[in-house]
């Protein structure tokens, strides 16, 4: 119990150190997450560190931390994120990147039903045009993903992915 009271006494006597340690820990966490959220909290902690050098009031320090953090999160973070993302090319992910992929037809594909192998997985499929049936064993190209169904066309020299 003696050690706990010594720690609490030290914290009460050195609030600036507590806020400074919090700022450093949050900055390190930011280096791992790279989301700029913890960095804004670290900025709030640093503002509270400066406040702790002026006043011993924990209430004022916590208020400065909260206000500074909220302002940084809602005013500064969006600007930083927008500035960093403006030079980043649009990267397709999930189903958006599947359009244009070459697939193997496993079961005949018609306007109504079918089955293809897409990136090693079996997908239900249908053709994008009426009166076209792609036979099993042929190759097709994904036009789009509609829910959990790949909409495909026959692979020709013109529409073959590179």
The 8 nearest C-alpha neighbors of each residue, nearest first, counted from 0:
[[1, 3, 2, 4, 5, 6, 7, 8],
 [0, 2, 4, 3, 5, 6, 7, 8],
 [3, 1, 5, 0, 4, 6, 7, 8],
 [4, 2, 6, 0, 5, 1, 7, 8],
 [3, 5, 7, 1, 6, 2, 8, 0],
 [4, 6, 8, 2, 3, 7, 9, 1],
 [7, 5, 9, 3, 8, 4, 10, 2],
 [8, 6, 4, 10, 9, 5, 11, 3],
 [7, 9, 5, 11, 6, 10, 4, 12],
 [8, 10, 6, 12, 7, 11, 13, 5],
 [11, 9, 7, 13, 12, 8, 14, 6],
 [12, 10, 8, 9, 13, 14, 7, 55],
 [11, 13, 9, 10, 8, 14, 55, 7],
 [14, 12, 10, 15, 16, 11, 9, 17],
 [15, 13, 17, 16, 10, 11, 51, 12],
 [14, 16, 48, 51, 18, 13, 17, 19],
 [17, 15, 19, 14, 18, 13, 20, 48],
 [16, 18, 14, 20, 19, 15, 21, 10],
 [19, 17, 21, 48, 15, 44, 16, 20],
 [18, 20, 16, 22, 21, 17, 48, 15],
 [21, 19, 23, 17, 22, 18, 16, 24],
 [20, 22, 18, 24, 19, 23, 25, 17],
 [23, 21, 41, 44, 19, 25, 20, 24],
 [22, 24, 26, 20, 25, 21, 19, 27],
 [25, 23, 21, 27, 26, 22, 20, 28],
 [26, 24, 28, 22, 41, 27, 37, 23],
 [25, 27, 29, 23, 24, 28, 38, 41],
 [28, 26, 30, 24, 29, 25, 23, 31],
 [27, 29, 25, 31, 30, 26, 24, 32],
 [30, 28, 26, 32, 37, 31, 27, 33],
 [29, 31, 27, 28, 33, 32, 26, 38],
 [30, 32, 28, 29, 33, 27, 34, 26],
 [31, 33, 29, 34, 30, 28, 35, 37],
 [34, 32, 29, 30, 35, 31, 36, 28],
 [33, 35, 36, 32, 29, 37, 38, 80],
 [36, 34, 38, 33, 37, 39, 76, 29],
 [37, 35, 39, 38, 34, 40, 72, 29],
 [38, 36, 40, 29, 39, 25, 35, 41],
 [37, 39, 41, 35, 36, 40, 26, 29],
 [38, 40, 42, 36, 41, 37, 71, 68],
 [41, 39, 37, 43, 68, 42, 38, 44],
 [42, 40, 22, 38, 44, 25, 39, 43],
 [41, 43, 39, 45, 40, 44, 38, 46],
 [44, 42, 68, 64, 67, 40, 46, 41],
 [45, 43, 41, 47, 22, 42, 18, 46],
 [44, 46, 48, 42, 47, 43, 22, 41],
 [47, 45, 43, 49, 48, 44, 42, 50],
 [46, 48, 50, 44, 60, 64, 45, 49],
 [49, 47, 15, 45, 18, 51, 46, 50],
 [48, 50, 46, 52, 47, 51, 45, 53],
 [49, 51, 47, 53, 52, 48, 60, 54],
 [52, 50, 15, 48, 54, 53, 49, 55],
 [51, 53, 49, 50, 54, 15, 48, 55],
 [54, 52, 50, 51, 49, 55, 48, 56],
 [55, 53, 51, 56, 52, 50, 59, 60],
 [54, 56, 51, 57, 53, 14, 52, 60],
 [55, 57, 58, 59, 54, 60, 51, 61],
 [58, 56, 60, 59, 61, 55, 14, 51],
 [59, 57, 61, 56, 60, 62, 63, 55],
 [58, 60, 62, 56, 57, 61, 63, 50],
 [59, 61, 57, 47, 63, 62, 58, 50],
 [60, 62, 64, 58, 63, 59, 57, 65],
 [61, 63, 59, 65, 64, 60, 66, 58],
 [64, 62, 60, 66, 61, 65, 47, 67],
 [63, 65, 43, 61, 47, 67, 62, 44],
 [66, 64, 62, 68, 63, 67, 61, 69],
 [65, 67, 69, 63, 68, 64, 62, 70],
 [66, 68, 43, 70, 64, 69, 65, 63],
 [69, 67, 43, 71, 40, 65, 70, 66],
 [70, 68, 72, 66, 71, 67, 73, 65],
 [71, 69, 67, 73, 68, 72, 74, 66],
 [70, 72, 75, 68, 74, 39, 69, 73],
 [73, 71, 69, 76, 70, 39, 74, 68],
 [74, 72, 70, 71, 69, 75, 76, 77],
 [73, 75, 71, 70, 72, 76, 77, 78],
 [74, 76, 71, 78, 77, 72, 73, 79],
 [75, 77, 72, 79, 78, 74, 80, 71],
 [78, 76, 80, 79, 75, 81, 74, 73],
 [77, 79, 81, 75, 76, 80, 82, 74],
 [80, 78, 82, 76, 77, 81, 83, 75],
 [79, 81, 77, 83, 82, 78, 84, 76],
 [82, 80, 84, 78, 79, 83, 77, 85],
 [83, 81, 79, 80, 85, 84, 78, 86],
 [84, 82, 80, 81, 85, 79, 86, 87],
 [83, 85, 87, 81, 86, 82, 80, 88],
 [84, 86, 82, 87, 83, 81, 88, 80],
 [87, 85, 84, 88, 83, 82, 89, 81],
 [86, 88, 84, 85, 89, 83, 90, 82],
 [89, 87, 90, 86, 85, 84, 91, 83],
 [88, 90, 91, 87, 84, 86, 92, 85],
 [91, 89, 88, 92, 87, 96, 95, 93],
 [90, 92, 96, 95, 89, 93, 94, 97],
 [93, 91, 96, 95, 94, 90, 97, 89],
 [92, 94, 95, 96, 91, 97, 90, 144],
 [93, 95, 97, 96, 92, 144, 98, 143],
 [96, 94, 93, 97, 92, 91, 98, 144],
 [95, 97, 91, 92, 94, 98, 93, 99],
 [98, 96, 94, 100, 95, 99, 141, 143],
 [99, 97, 141, 143, 142, 100, 96, 95],
 [98, 100, 141, 140, 160, 142, 97, 101],
 [101, 99, 141, 97, 98, 140, 102, 160],
 [100, 102, 140, 139, 99, 141, 160, 138],
 [103, 101, 117, 139, 116, 138, 140, 115],
 [102, 104, 138, 116, 115, 137, 105, 139],
 [103, 105, 115, 135, 136, 137, 106, 138],
 [106, 104, 135, 115, 114, 136, 103, 116],
 [107, 105, 135, 114, 113, 104, 108, 115],
 [106, 108, 134, 135, 113, 133, 132, 109],
 [109, 107, 113, 133, 125, 132, 112, 106],
 [110, 108, 132, 111, 125, 126, 112, 131],
 [109, 111, 126, 125, 129, 112, 128, 127],
 [112, 110, 109, 125, 113, 108, 126, 124],
 [113, 111, 125, 109, 108, 124, 110, 123],
 [112, 114, 108, 124, 107, 106, 123, 125],
 [113, 115, 123, 106, 124, 105, 122, 104],
 [116, 114, 104, 105, 122, 103, 121, 117],
 [115, 117, 121, 103, 120, 102, 119, 122],
 [118, 116, 102, 120, 119, 115, 121, 122],
 [119, 117, 120, 116, 102, 121, 100, 101],
 [118, 120, 117, 116, 121, 102, 122, 115],
 [121, 119, 117, 116, 118, 122, 115, 123],
 [120, 122, 116, 115, 117, 114, 119, 123],
 [123, 121, 115, 114, 124, 116, 120, 148],
 [122, 124, 114, 148, 113, 149, 115, 121],
 [125, 123, 149, 113, 148, 114, 150, 112],
 [124, 126, 110, 150, 112, 109, 108, 113],
 [127, 125, 110, 151, 109, 150, 128, 152],
 [126, 128, 150, 151, 152, 125, 110, 129],
 [129, 127, 126, 131, 110, 130, 152, 109],
 [130, 128, 131, 110, 127, 126, 109, 132],
 [129, 131, 132, 128, 110, 109, 126, 127],
 [132, 130, 129, 109, 128, 133, 126, 110],
 [133, 131, 109, 108, 134, 107, 130, 126],
 [132, 134, 108, 107, 131, 109, 153, 135],
 [135, 133, 107, 137, 132, 136, 108, 106],
 [136, 134, 106, 107, 105, 104, 137, 133],
 [135, 137, 104, 105, 134, 103, 138, 106],
 [138, 136, 104, 135, 134, 103, 139, 133],
 [137, 139, 103, 154, 102, 104, 153, 136],
 [140, 138, 153, 154, 102, 152, 101, 151],
 [139, 141, 101, 151, 154, 152, 100, 99],
 [142, 140, 151, 98, 99, 100, 143, 150],
 [143, 141, 98, 151, 150, 99, 140, 152],
 [144, 142, 98, 150, 141, 149, 145, 151],
 [143, 145, 149, 148, 150, 146, 94, 147],
 [144, 146, 148, 147, 149, 143, 150, 124],
 [147, 145, 148, 144, 149, 94, 143, 150],
 [146, 148, 145, 149, 144, 123, 122, 124],
 [149, 147, 123, 124, 145, 146, 144, 150],
 [148, 150, 124, 144, 151, 145, 143, 141],
 [149, 151, 125, 143, 126, 142, 124, 127],
 [152, 150, 141, 126, 142, 140, 127, 149],
 [153, 151, 140, 139, 126, 127, 154, 141],
 [152, 154, 139, 140, 155, 138, 133, 151],
 [155, 153, 139, 140, 138, 159, 158, 152],
 [154, 156, 157, 158, 159, 153, 139, 140],
 [155, 157, 159, 158, 154, 160, 153, 161],
 [158, 156, 155, 159, 154, 160, 153, 161],
 [157, 159, 155, 156, 154, 160, 140, 99],
 [160, 158, 156, 154, 157, 155, 161, 140],
 [161, 159, 99, 158, 100, 101, 140, 157],
 [160, 159, 99, 158, 100, 101, 156, 157]]
